[in-house]
């Protein structure tokens, strides 16, 4: 499981984490989580790639008429 440093007070999987604490998280991270280990860095890269693809799709979308 990926390990992250919490950057701001957050509720993750129903648990409140304070800024600076570390947590394990198995999903795609949001901006409130800083990757610590290789699994977390891989998940963050996947999230970044998905966000970029979504931005590109939105930019190329034909407006509805």
Residue pairs with C-beta under 8 A, 6 or more apart in sequence:
1 24
1 25
1 26
1 39
2 24
2 25
2 26
2 29
2 35
2 37
2 39
2 40
2 42
2 43
3 22
3 23
3 24
3 35
3 36
3 37
3 39
3 40
4 22
4 23
4 24
4 25
4 29
4 33
4 34
4 35
4 36
4 40
5 20
5 21
5 22
5 33
5 34
5 36
6 12
6 17
6 18
6 19
6 20
6 21
6 22
6 23
6 32
6 33
6 34
7 19
7 31
7 32
7 33
7 34
8 19
8 32
9 16
9 17
9 18
9 19
10 16
10 17
10 32
10 33
11 17
12 23
12 25
12 33
13 25
15 23
17 23
22 36
23 33
25 33
25 40
27 43
28 43
28 46
28 47
28 50
29 35
29 40
29 43
29 44
29 47
33 40
33 44
35 41
35 43
35 44
